[in-house]
Amino acid sequence: MNLELDHISRDALPRVREMQKRVPPIVTRWLGRLNFADALELQEKLVVQKQNDPNIADTILLLEHDPVYTIGRTPDQTSLRGGSHLPHPFFQINRGGQATYHGPGQLMGYPIINLCNYGQDLHKYLRWIEGLLIEFLNTFEIEAQRREGLTGVWVQERKIASIGVGVRHWITMHGFALNVGGDLSPFDQITPCGISNIAMTSIEKETGQGVTVPAAAVMMERLAGQRVGDLQMTPPQPARL
């Protein structure tokens, strides 16, 4: 963790130095193809481990799912359109947001990060994920952006990445789903993220180039390691006289 130490009072320096020591590095793990139930169990296990031992490194799990639908813990489940017609398994999980689909061709990213090391700022964390995805897509010359009031990443009016996180004792789970390629038609069975008439897109559709999920995972691993510093806490500033 490299904090800028200029303009910090001498009294504050020991606290900042200690903060630098205690923040563990982030480890990225590529898990390959994994069904949703097993991935959820692994996340739960890692969250408990981090609760019990704050020195365990933060982790970003990168993987690809078998076809599945999920929805957050919300009483409004209209985005499922009833749910009985869904062609794939369905899970209600402890994240925010409405229904979405995960499946082959989609890069899943599940950061297990202790936000106590980063100012306990969930808003900043969500924006960090969005920024990471936008920069990643720029490497494919895709001009992605945020949309005001909507969490996720878009290419004009088309959605290319969804974000839904859960937090337990300030330790994150779940994360992002980036459409790399593959069949997007399962999204037609739901109202994705609760937004009517939404058009889903992918890297493959936007560029006309075939990209594998493992290849995308390698690129994401490199970028996430470079950009984790953007989550760092702002050092305390001296009082203005």
N, C-alpha and C positions, 0 to 999 in steps of 0.2 A: 504494500500500500504506500503510495508516494504522495504525501500531502505537501502542499506548498507551505513552507514555514516562514516566509517573509511576513513582516508586519504582525506577528503574533507576540503578545506580551510574554515576558519571561515567566510570569506566574503560570501562564497557560501551557508553556512548552512541555513540562513533564506529563501533563494529561494527554497532550497530543502524541508524544512519543510512546506512551503506554498504549494508546489507541492503535498506533501503527503496529505494535508488537502483537496485539491480541487478535487482530482480524486475520482469520485463516485464508489461505489461497482458495481459488475456485478450481475444482477438478471437473473436467467434462468427460462423460462416459457415453460411448455409442453402444446401444443395446441391441441394435438390429430390429427385426420384426418381433413384436411382443403383444400378446392380447391385453385388453384394457384392464381386466381384473388383476393380472399379475403385475402390471405396471403400477396400478393403484396400491397394491399391497407393498410393493417396493418403496413407493413414496412415503407411505405411512411409517414403514420401518425406519427410513432415513430421518424423518421428522422426529420420531421418538429418540433416536440416537443423538441427534443434535440437541434436543431438550436436555438430555442427560449429560452430555459432554460438549460444552461450547467450543472446545478446541478441535473438534472434527471439522474437516474442510467443507466449505460450501461446495455443492455439487450441481451440475447441470446435466440432466439425463436427456440424451438425444435418441430418438427411436421412431419406429413406424408401427402403426397399429393395424390389426385386423379390423374389418368394418364394424363400427359401433356408433351409436348415438348417445350423447350426454346432455344433461341440463343441470343448471345450478340449483341451489336450495331456494326455490322461489314458489310461492303459492300460485303464481300465474304460469300455467303450463300450456297456454294456448299455442305457443310456438311449436308444440309437438303435433298439433292438429288431431288430437285425440290419442295418438300413439299406437293404437291397435293395428294399424296398417303398416307399421315400420318393418322393413325387410331384414333388419339387423338388430342385435341386442341393444338394450337401452339401460343406461345407468343415471341415477340422480346422485350428484356428488357435491362436495363442500367447496364449490367455487361460486363466483358471481356469474350472472349472465343467463341467457336463455339457451334454447336448444342449438346444438351444432352436430356435425358429423365428422368422424375421423376414419381414415382408412388408408389403403395402399396409395402411395404417391404423395403422401403428406408427411412433412417433417414435424415431429412433435418435439417440443422443448419443455422440460420440466425442471426449472431451477428450484433447488432446495437450499434457500439462502436465509441466513439469520439477519433480519433487518435491524436488529438491535445494534449491529455493527455499522449501519448505514443511516442512522438518524431516525429510524422507525417512521419512514415516510412512504406510505403505500402509493400515493399519487406519483411521487418521483420514480418509484420502482416500475409502475405501469408505463410511464413515459420512457423509461430506460429500455424496456422490452420493445416498445414501438420504435424507438430510435435505432436499436440494434437491427430490427427487421428491415427498416427503411434503408439503412446503410448496406445491409446484405443484398437487398434487391438492386441497389445502385450498381453493384458489381456486374449485374446482368443488363445494365443500361435500362432498367425499369424505373421510371420516375414515380415512386410510391410516396404516399403522404398520409398524414392523420386527417380525420374529419372531426370537426368540432362537435363535442358532446357524444361521440361514439368511440369506444375503445376498439382498437384494431388498426389494421393497415390496409390502405386502398390504392387502387390504380384508377384514377378518375372516379367513376361511380361504381367500379367493380371491386369487390372485396377479395383480397389475396391472402390475408392472414387474420386469424381470430385469436383473441387473448381472453383468458379467464383464469383468475388466480384464487387460491385459498390461502389463508394465513392462520396459523395456530401458534399462540405465544410468540408472535412476530417471526415465525419461521414459515417460509413460503412453500407452496406446493402447486401442482398443476402449472399452467403457463401459457404457451403459444402453440398454434397449429398453422404451419405455413404450407400452402398448396404449391407443391413443386410440379406435379404432373398427375397423370392418372384420370380416373373417371370421377367427374364432379356431379353426375346425375343423382346420387343419393341425397344431395342437398335439396333436391326438388320435393322430397317427401316431408319436409319440415319448413318452417319459416325461420331461416338461419338468423340466429342472434335476435329473433323477434322483430326483424326489420322486413316489412312487406316488399315484394317485387325486387329483392336484392339479386344482383348478378354476381356469381362467384367466378373467380378466375384463378390462374396458376402461372407459374414461371413459364411452363411449356406453352400455354395458350398465348401469353404476351410476347414471347420471343420466337416461337416456332421451333425451338430447340429442345431436344430431349435431354433432361437432366435427371440423374438417379438420386434417390434419397440418400444413399450412403455418401455420394460425392458432395451433396449439399451439406450433410452433417460435418464432413471434414472442413469445409469452408466456414461453417457456423462455429465450430470449435475454435478455430483460429481467431475469428473476429470477436467472439465472446471473451476470450482471454485478453484481447487488446482493449476491450471496452468496459471491463468490469470497474476500472478506475472511475468511470463516470458516475458510479453509484456512491463513491466515497463521501463521507461526511465533510461538510464545510468546516474548516478549522475555526475556532473562536477568534473573533476580531477584538482588538483593544478598544476600550471605551474612548469615544471622541470627547475631547475637552473643549 
